[in-house]
């Protein structure tokens, strides 16, 4: 059975209310309509897979019919307040119409309360503000920005249109606002900024929600967001400038710049080039880098000498140049190379050679979080759809991950970045006018991604490539929720086109940037949360479909819902396995025997196990001393686990890791029953035997050495004094 809904259109005489109704119901433009006393139109449609009979009531615009208009308002389920962008007077009356609707509905609510009978129709009805006659731009008196700001102050949706013309590209994009709102609600997105470039020019920008935890500040196209791995494209451009200046070649061996760099595999040591590390084709594992920097501890900086020692021990799951595998450490090496050759810190070099010449004034690797800056505050989306503000601001300045995910930028700046990258790829300007160098090489195919694939799916230098129709989004969280055989095929049934893109994710932020060289088009999506599924991915695809008017649009609202379900199910499966395998018995040793600091020299990383300061009867573990601690629960024998619920994981700013082995900490002991080391199976695929952390607490070690020396009279004092301090 179809739902019956009544939409009432109000507004001044002559703004085109009748033309709106006729265009929507009959897909015709009504020329020369006489002023309307009242009229109605009916049409059948499907909304959210539910059939609906929509009746549109076109009301009189003249003041003498106010009483009749009030009757229609009483019967209305939803409302359009129309004004003409060519008439500031009609715009000035919008608040009056809005107040009339609110007052009538408020009076109805009072009536129903007094009668103790429920209303047959919803009283709090949605209101849409519509600016008409956009086809007459020469006579425009009301700007789009004015209409948008008024709609926000009134709390209603906003569109501009012209019943005279068929929907333009901007119309199609604006019509996606409802789906974008739904995706944000499902995924728990507090704030969002988007931008679209077409034919090399800015076409459209829009913003949703709030940028701060108090939900009082609106984002705009100049709001800064963390852009995660999109930073890589900027570092690649920095390398391209050095290559173009003749200071480097893409084929330059790493050892020619950094002689100290060594890996356990000799072939890697003596054949790896700049191109290998920034195309992620060097075979080194990136998961270890990401997992060791999880949560709020990603701001740890290793000196170059210490970092080069870790390179020697980075696992190599893939043979050199035989496959693509994301490795953020490759960009750490690239950053060191830039700094060695330019004699500038990375952030200064990119500022001087890339951002400033392009006019990207808000893009930086050194964001300022002080004062009232226009910066989006980071959040994490919870299972109930709410967004939780993070307790820390992700900072990658001075860290080993600055070059791979340290940049902050805005929609306006990234539209500049996209425009200049696309222009440089086409050689449409003389070389002296091009700021970005070597862009054709940077955007080229340097290694296949996720073969087999009949159409191109590859990686360049800081950019992924996909020939549509094809599978995209392989650099974000959605790719792990579906097997490759299940992944949605983007652009199916539409014209083939090349899409060059990158995604950025990290604590508190998500982003998506896509380029289309044939049409000099781009889409930018920035949001201040890690959503329950990768909402930036879904929204970017939605915008791309609208931009190119895809014949077979995809239901991304449904995919956002399914992605959220899959994400939560993965955590349920994780905790189910841990519960099933747990052996309920007391630990083999007193908890004090496990306390200490455990060091991994290969990765310059330390775990610290302590007694819970509140209970003194539980263990806690922190990943680097002084960072956040997590409960460490007994699992069986000398094994403990530190798993968290989905919401706890999100609030901590950590990634959604659902491998049970990642949460298991196994202690090995000496014959004298003290812990000697920890084995952490952080990533079985690349480190099957786990990472080893040796016990390094010298104060406690003195106590245990006293045992072997027979100094029993010192044991209690030394051990307990050490534990307490």
N, C-alpha and C positions, 0 to 999 in steps of 0.2 A: 504494500500500500504506500502511495506517495505522500510525502509531507506537503502540507499547504502553507506557504509563507507569503507574507505581504510586505513588499518594499515600497515605502512612501518617499517620493522625491519632492523636496521643497527648495525654494529659492526665488529670487526676484523674477519678475516678468522679463522675458527676452533672453535669459541666459542659456536656453537650449535644453530645458528639462524634457520636453516632448521628443526632441531629436535624440536625446540619450535613450529614452525608452524604445523608440522605433528602431534605432540602430541595434539595440541589444536583442529585441524580440524578433524583428523582421529582417535584420541585417540590411537596412536601407537607410538612406538619408532623406529626411522629410524637409523638402524645400517649401518655403512660404507658408508655414503653419500659422493659423490664426491663434491669438492668445487663448489659453486654455482655462475653462472654468474648472473642470476636472475630467480626467480620462483614465482609462485603465487598460492594461495589456497583460496577457497571460502567456507563459511559455513553460515548456517542460525541460528539465535539465537534470543532470546527475551531479551530486556534490558528495565527495568522500564515499563514493560507491552506493549512495542512497538516492533513489528517485525523488524528485521534488517538483511540485507545481508552484511556480513563482508568479504572483500577481504584482504588477508594478502600478502604483497609483500616482498619476501625474497631477499635481495640485496646482491651483491658481496662484500666480505670483502677486496679484494685486492685494492691497491691504484690506479692501472691503470684504474679502472672502476668508478672513482670519478664523472666524468661527467654524466655517466648513472645514478648513485645514486642520483645526484642532480635533474634529471628529475623526479624520483620517489618521492623525497621529495616535489617537487612542487605539485604533485597530492595527497599527503597524507593528511588524516584528523587527524591522530594520529600516534604516533611513539613509538617504543621500541628501546632503546639503550641497546644492549646486550654485556656483558663481561663475561669471565669465572672466577670464584672465584679461579681457579687454575693457573691463569695467571695475574700477576701484570702488565705486558706490555699491555694486552688488557684493563685493568682497567685504565691505564694511558692515553689511547686514548679517553676515554669517553667525556672529555671536548671538544675535537676536533669535534666529531660527534655532540655534543649538539650545539656547535657554528655554524657548517654547517647548521643545521636545522633552527636555529634562523636567520641566515643571509639570507638564501633562502626565508624564510617567510617574512622577513623584506623587501627584494627586491620586492617581490610580492606585498606587501602593497603599496610600492612607485609606482609601475607600475599601480596598480588599481586606486590610487589617481590621477595620471596624466591622466589616461584615463577616469576618472570620471565614472567608471563602477564598480559595486560591484563584489566582488569575488564570484565565484560559490562555493568555498569551504572555510571553516573557516581558517583564516590565523594564529590566535593564537591557535595552536593545542596542545592538551595535550601530554606530553612526559612521558614515564615510563622507569625507569632504572631497568634492570633485570640482576641479577647475576646468571649465569647458572652453571651446573655441581656440585651442592651441594652434590651429591652422592659420590663424590671423596674427602671426608673430609681429608684424610691422606695427600693430596697434596694441600690443601687450602693455598693460598698466600694472599688472600684479606679477611679481617674479615667482618662480617655482619655490625658491627658498622661503619667501613670505608665506606661501600656502603651507609648506611643510612645517614651518615653525608654529603657525596657528593651529594646525592639526595636532601637533604634539601638546600644545598648551590646553587643548580641549580634550585630549585623550582619545582621538579617533584616527582612523586610517585616512590616507591621503593619496589621491591620484590626479593627474592631469590628462586630458584627452580631447579629441575632437570627433564628434559624431559624423562629421563630414568626410573624414578620411578613414581608410582602413588602418588597423593598428600599426604604428611604426615600431622600430626596434626598441626605442625607449619605452613605448607603451607595453610591449611584450615583457620587458624586464621589470617594469613596475608592477605588472600583473602577477609577478612571481612573489610579491611581498607576503601574501598569505601563506604560501608554502614555506617561505623562509622563516616566518614567525612560528609555524608549526614545528619545523625542524629544530629551531632554537628551543622551543618549549620542551619537546621530547628529549633533547640532548642536554638540557641544562646549560644553555649558553646565555650568560648575562649581558654581554656586549659584543657588537659585530659592526665592522665597517667593510664596505665592498666598493669596488670601482671597476669600470669597463672602459676599454680603449677600442676604437674601431677606426680603420682607415688612417691610423697614425694620430688620431685626435681623441682627447678625452670625451667620452660619450655620456657617462652617467656615474654618479657616486650616490651612495645611500648608507644610512647608519641605523642600527637597531639597538634597543636596550640602553644599558648604562655602562660606563667605564669604571665606576668605583664601587666599593663594597657598601657604601651608604645609599647607593641607588639614587643619587641626586644629580650627578654630572653625566651629560649625554656625550657619546663619542661623536667625532666628526672626521672629515677626511684628513685632518692634521693630527689626529690622536696617534701616539706612538704605541706600538705593540712589539713584543718579542717575535721575531720572524724565524727563529730556529734555523733549520738547515738551508733555508733560502740564502743564508749568509754565504754558503759555499760558492754560489754564482758570483758573488762580489769578490771573494778571494781569488777565484779563477780569473776574473777580469784584472785583478791586480797583478797576477803572474803574466797575463797577456801583455800588459804594459811593459814589463821588463823584457819579454821576448821581442816585442816590437822595437824596443830601444837597443836591441842587440846585446843585452847584458846576460841573456839566458836563451836556451832553446828548449822546446818541448821535449826533445830527446836527450837533454843534459842528464847525465847520471847523477843520482843523489850524492854519491861519494865524491864527485868533483866539487860539490859545494860544501858538504859536511863529511869530511874524511872519516870522522869517528863513527859514522852510522854503520852498524853491523847487525846481521840477523843470523840465527842459527843455520838457516839454509843459505849456503854460499852463493847459489845462483841468484837468489833474491838480492843479496848484498852487492853483487858485482854487475847486475843488469837492470836494476830498478831505476826508472826515470821520473822526471817531474810529471809527465803525462800519466804514468802508471798510478801514482798516488792520488791524483785529483780526478781520475776517471774511475776510481774504486775498482781497479783491475789488478791490484798487487797481491790479492789473495789473503791479505791479513784480516784477522777477525775484528769486526767493529763492535760486536756485542759486549765483549769484555770492557771496552772503553766506555760504552754507554752505561753498563750496569754498575761499574765501579764509580761512576759519577752520578748515580741516581739520587733523586731527591735534592735536599738543600746542600749537598756536599760537592756539587759540580763546580764550585769556584776554587778548587785546589789547583795551584800552579806548581808544576815541577820545573826546576831549573833545566836548561837545555842538556847539561851533562847527565842529569838524572833521567830525563826523558829518553835520551839516546840509549841508556842502559835498559830501559823497559822495552825498546824496539826489539832488542835481541830476543826477548821472551814472548813477544806477541804471537799467539797461535796463528797458524797458516792453514785454515781448513781447505782452501782451494789452491791448485797449482798456479804459479805466477802467470798472469795474462790469459788464463783459460776460463775465467768467469768473473761475473760482477758480484761484489760483496761490499756493502756499505762499511766504510772504515773511517770514522771521524779523525783518527790519529793521522791519516794521510794529510789532512788539512792542517794539523798541528805542525807537521814537517814542512808543508808548503809555507806556513806563516813564518817559520824560522828562516827559510830560504829568502823570503821577501825581506825580512829584517836584516839578514846578513848582507844582502846585496845593496839594499837601499840605505842602510844605516839609519833606519827609522823604525820605531815601534809600528806594529801592524796597523793599529787604529789611526795613527798619524798618517801613515802612507796612504791608506784608503781614503782618508779625509782629503788629503792634498791632491791625489792623483785621480780619484774617481768621484767621490760624493760632491765635493765643492765645485769642480768644473761642470758637473751636470746640474748644479743647482738643487741637489738633494739635501736641503738644509736641516732636515729632521732625522736623517739617517746617521747612526753612530754606533760604534762599538763601546762607547763610554756613556751610557745613558745616565741622566741625573734623576734620582728619585726624591730629591729634596723639594720642599715648597709645593706650590700649586701648579706643577707642570702638567701639561696635557698628555698624560701617560695612562694607559689602561692598566688597572690593577689586576694581578693574576688571580685566577680562580681554578677550582677543580669541580667538575660536575659529579653529583652524588646519585645514588640509585633512585632516589625519589624525585629526581628532576631538578632539584635545587642546586645552586652554585655556591660552593663554600670558598670564601676568600682564603688564599694561602697565607700562612704566617710569615713567609719570607718572600723577598723579591728576588727572582732569579738573576744572578749576576755572574757573568762569565768573563768579566774584565780580569786580566792577568791570569786567566786559567788556561789549562791545556785544551779547552773546548771553545775558546773565543773565536777561532777561525772557522769552526764548523757550525756554531749556533749562537754566536754572541751578539748579533746585530739587532737593533731596534729600528723600526721604520714606520712609515705611515702609508695610507692609501695613495695620497697625492705623490709622495716620493716614489713609490713602487710603480705608479703609472708612468712617471718620468723614466724610471729604470727600464720598464718594458718598452716604452717608445724608443728610447735611445738604443737599446739592444736590438730591436727589430730593424731600426733604420740602419744601424751599422752592419747588420747581416745582409742587407740588400745593396750595399755600396751606393746608396743614393746621394751621398755627399762626397766631396773631395777629401782625401785622407787628412789634410790639415785641419779640417773641421770636425773630425770624428774624435771624440774623447775616448770611447771604448775601442780598444785595439784587439786584433786577432779574434773577433767575434765569430766569424765563419768557422774557424778552427775550434773555438770553444763550444759552439752549438752542434758540431759534427758528431757523427756516430763513432765512438771509440771502443765500445764493448757492448755485446748483446746482454739484455736483461731477461732473465726468466725464460730462456728457450725451453721447448720449441715454440715458435710463432711464425706463421706464414707472412704476416705483415711486420713491419719494423717495430721493434720494441728494444730500445737501446739507451745508453748513457753517454753523455758528452763530458764536458768539464764543468761540474756543478749544475748540470741540467739533464733531465730525462727526456726521452723522445718516444712518441707513440704515433703510429699511423692509424688514423681512425677509419672505420670502426675498429676498436681494439680495447684491450684491458689497460686501464690507467689507475692512478692512485696507489702505485706499488711502493711509494715512499712514506705512506701513512698508516695509521692504525687499522683502517678498514681491511687492508690486504691480509691481515692475520685472522680475520673473522670468517673468511670464506676460502676454501681450497681454490687453486687456480682454475680448476674445471668449473667451479661454481661462480666465479667472479662475474659481475654484470659487464656485458660488452657495451662499451660507451660508443654512441653514434651509430648503432645498428640501423640499417635501412636508410642511411643518409649519405650524402656526398663524402668521399674520402678526402681527408685533409690531415696535414701534419700538425701535431700538437707537441709543443715543447714546454715542459712544466717542472715545477719542484714543489714539494711540500715541506712545511716546517712545523715541528712539534717539540714540546719541552714542558717543563713545569709551568703551568699557568697560561699557556698560549698555544694556539694552532693557527696555521696559515696555509694558503695555496696561491700559487702564481702560475698562470698558463699563458703561453704565447702562441700565436697563429701567424706564421710568416706570410702566407699567401695573401691574407687580407689585412696585415699589419694591425692585428687585433690582440687584445689581452684581457684577462680577468684576474682581479685581485680580491682575495678574501682574507680578512684578519679578524681573529676573535681572541678574547681574553679568558680562555679556559681550555682545559683538556676535557672534551666532551665524552659522553658515555659511548658514542661511536664517533668517528672522525667527521663531525658536522661541517668543517671547512671544506672537506672533500665533496660531500653531498651538495652543498650550496654552490660551490664552484661549478660542478657539473650542471646543476640546474640553470645557472646563469649562462653557461656556454650554450646549452640547448636553446635558451631564449634568444641569445645573441644571433645564432645562426638559424633560428626558426626550424629546429629539427622536426621532421615529419612524425616521428614516433617518440614523443617525450616519455621519460621514465618517471615512475612514482617514487621520488626520493623521500617523501614523508614516510612511506611504507618501509623503505630501506633503512631510514633512521630508526624506526621502531624495531625492525628486525635486528639491526646492528646492536642496539641497546640490549635486547633480549639475549643475543649471543654473548655479549660481553659479560653480563651478569651470570649467565649459565656457565661460562668458563670458570668463574670464581667459585660457583657452587660445586662444580666438579672437582676443583682443587681442594676445597675443604672436605669434601666427601672422601677423597683419597687419603688425605692426611688423617682424618678421623678413623678410617677403616684400618690403616696400617699402624696406628699408635698402639703401644703396649702399655697398659695401665699398671705401672709399678713404680716404686721409688727409684731415683737415680742410684747408680752403683757406688758413687762417692758422695761425701758431703759437698754441698754446693760451693763451699769456699775453695775446694780443690780445683775448680774450673776457672776461678777468677784470675784475670791478668790481661796483659796486652800481648797481642799476637801479630807478628809482622811478616809481610810478604815482600822480600827484597826485590823480586823481579818487577813488581808493579809499584813499589814504594807505597805500600798501602797497609794500613793497620786496623785491626779489629780490637775492640776493647770489651771485655766481659766483666760485669760488676754485679754486686748484690743490689737488689732493689732497695733504695735508701728508705723507702717507707715501710716495707714488710720485713726486710732482711731474710726473707724465706723464699725469694724468687730471684732468678737471674735476669739481667738485662744485657743487651748487646748494642753497641754503637759502631757505625762504620766510619772510622776515624774518631779519635778522642775529641770530646767536646761537642760532637754533633748529636742529633736526636737519638734517643735510646728506645729500643723496642723490647717487649717482653720475650724472654727466651724460655720456652716451655720444654719440659722433659718429654722425649719421644719414645726412646727405648735405649737400653744399655747406656753408651756414652754419646748418644745422639740427642740433640735438642732441635726445636724448630721455632721460627719466629714469624709465622704467617699472620696476615691481617685480613680483615674483611675488606670488601670492595671500597666501602666508604672510608675506612681507616687508611687504606692505601692511598686514596685520592687526597685526603686531608694532609698526608705526609708529603705530598708532592712526588711520590715515587711512581714508577711505571707499572703498567698492568702485567706483571709477570705471573704466569699461572702454571709454571713448571714446578712440581712439588720439590724436586731436588734443590732448587734455588733457595728454598727456605730451610733446608736441613743443614745443621752445623754438627759435624762429627769431630769429637775430641779423641785424640790419641794420648796415651798416658805412659809415664815412666814406670819402672817396677816399684818405685816408692809411692805409687798412687797419686801422683800429681800430673796435671795436664802438661803435655809436652808440645802439642801443636793442634791446630784446627785444620780440618779438610773441608773446604767449601766447594760444593759442586755448583758453581755459579753459572756454568753454561756447558752442559754435557756435550753438545755438538762439537765444540771447539777445544774443550779441555776435559776429556773423558775421565781423567783421574782426579779432577778438581784442582783448585788452587790450595797450596799449603801455606799456612801462617804459623810461624814458629813463636813459641812463648818467649817474650822479651822483657818481662818485668823484673828488672835487676834487683829491686828491693825485695820482692818475694823470692827471687832466686837465692839471695843470701840466706833466707830462712831455710830453704830446702837443703842448701849445702850444709847447714848446721846439723841437719839430721844425719847426713852421711859422716860428719866429723864426730858424731857421738855426743854433740853438745845438747843433750836433751833438755838441760835446764834453761836453754835460751829459746827453745822452740815456741812456746806459747807467747812469750813477750814479743818476739820478732814477727811471727806470723800475724798475730792479731793487731799489733801496731801497724803493720804494713797494710792490712785489709782496711783498717779504719782510716788511714790516711790516703 
